C-alpha cells in the first residue's frame, strides 16, 4: 500500500483489460503499475501502450511482485477461479471480471480464500457503480414508480461467429448468458431480489454454447422479470422497470447508460443525464480503493452475497435452459 | 345478401362495439343495420348514436331478422361461444371478437357449426389486417431481416381495478392474457409458427384472474419469443422482430400501429408510415365482406387454423402459468 495511492496490476491483455486501463488513468490514486500475460510479448506491448511500469510474462511473476496492491483479473471466464485464487493466496486484492466464476462452487472457494488470506475480493460488476444505475436505484427507493411489477431488460449484439474465439468456445466458457445475459440477471436481482422461480430457454450454437437465452423470473415481492440476451442478433439493450406508479427507462446501452427517464402518467417525462468521463470502469475501481482505504475485504455495495445470488441464479438458469460446459472447466 | 352491400348487426353495446361501428361507417358496402343487446334501452341508445336502422332487446330477435347478413359479436369473452353459435345456427355470418372462445374445445364446436350451417365465421383478430402489420410480414418474407431469431412484444396498460368490471372478473373471463396478452401471442404465431415449447408465469389479482403474464416460446425454426402483458402497469406495447440481418420495430401501440421501422446495421433506418383512417377495425370488416362476395365461409388470411393455433396456445400458456376459470364459463 502506498499512502492511499494503489499500485494496480492487470492480469490479461484482452479488450476489456485495455478499456479498463484507459479508465483507470482517470483516477489520481491509481497507479498503473504492472501487467501480466502468459506471453511476455503481449505483456510488453500492453504495458507500452498504457504506460504500465512493469510487464510480466507469467501470472506467477506478477503476483510475486510485492509492490502490486490490486489485481484486476481480466482473463477469460474459465480462468477467473484459478487466477483469482492465485492472487488471493499471494495477498493481492482482487477485482475479478464477471462472471466471477463458472459456478457457485468455485465462487464459494474464492470467498473462503479471501477470508482466509484476509484480502479484498470483489466481482467487477461495474454497472452497479455507474451513476445512471445508482440514480435508478434511488428513484425506486424514493417510491418514484411505486411497487415494481415488471422488469424488462435485454443485452444483445450480433457477434462474429468464430469457433476459436472466446464468445462461442465452450472451453473458454463462451455463450450469451455468462457473457452478456449476466447483466439483465444482475438488474433483476438488484431491484427485486433473488427469484423464487426461474424459467428459461436457450438457442444453441454449433459449438454447443448458448447463442441466445430467454428468461422469466418470478420474484417473492409479486413482481416478474422478462429478460433475454443474444449473440446472433442485434437488440435494444435497454431496461424498463415498470411499477404501479410509473416506469424507469434506462436507455441503451443500459448497462453503461448516461440517460435515465422517469415516466409517470399525466406528468412530463423527467430525463436524468449523466456526464461520464471514460467508459465507466473507473467507478468500480474507485470502490475497490475506498474499501482498501477503510481496511475492508468486501464491498458493501456489491457484496459477496450479491455475487453469490448472481452466480447461483446463473447456475439455476443454465439448469433450466440446458446450458452446460465441459467438466474440466467447472472443476474446483 | 344485398347486391354486395351487406347489412351489419352488432351484438353487444360496449366500448369495442362502439369503436367498431365508427370504423364500419368508413366502408361504402357496409350498411349499419341492427344492434342487439339484452337491454332494449342500451340497444336503442347505441342505434341512435351510430345511426343503425334497428335496435333489438334480445340477441334472439336480432338473429331472427332475415335482413341481417353479418353479426359482429362484441360481447364479453365468456359469451363468444354461445353468442356465435346462436348466430351461426340462424345462418348469420359471424365476426367474433378475440379471444374467439374460452378454450379450444369451445372453438372446435364453433367451427363445426360454421361448417354444418355453411356460414362464414372469423375471429376478429383485426391486427392481422392492419397495413403496418401486413408490411411487417412482407418485409420478413422478402428477407429484409434474415432469419427471425427473437420476437419481443408486450401489451401493457394500468387498468382501473374494479372487481365488478370485465377486466378483473373471472366470471366474465377477465385477466391480462386473454384480453391483451393474446396480441403478442398472435404476433409470435404469425411470424414464427406455433411454439414447440412454452414457459410462463402469471401474477394474480385478488379476484384470481391474471393481472400480468410473462411468456417464453421456443419455435421449431430455432427462434425464441419473449412476450408479456400486464393490467397493473403501463408498458411500451411495442414489438421488435430481431433477425440475423436486422430488426423490425413496430412502434407503439404495435397492434394498431401506423409506423414500422426497418433497422439494418450500417444502413439508415427505413421508416414506413401508414395513413390509417379510423382506428383500424374497418380492415377486418372489409375482409369479411370480401369473403362473402367470393362465397367463402372461412378467410384464408386469418383462417380457422390460425384461430385454432391461437386458442390452443392460450390454453397451453394458461396451463403452464396456472391461469384457470370457473368451470361454468368453460363448458360447452
Interface residues (C-beta under 8 A of the other chain):
Chain A: X149 X150 X152 X154 X156 X158 X197 X199 X200 X201 X203 X212 X214 X215 X216 X217 X218 X222 X223 X224 X225 X226 X228 X230 X232 X233 X234 X235 X236 X240 X242 X243 X244 X246 X247 X263 X265
Chain B: X149 X150 X152 X154 X156 X158 X197 X199 X200 X201 X203 X212 X214 X215 X216 X218 X222 X223 X224 X225 X226 X228 X230 X232 X233 X234 X235 X236 X240 X242 X243 X244 X246 X247 X263 X265
